[in-house]
């Protein structure tokens, strides 16, 4: 089990999660703006 953890490429996982968060944050901001009737 610990050998598998050592072989994981953490940099790739971090990059993929950050890209996913960036892609998700766009629609979330738009949804919040629409929910508040476009009022910041």
Order of alpha helices (4+ residues) and beta strands (2+ residues): alpha-alpha
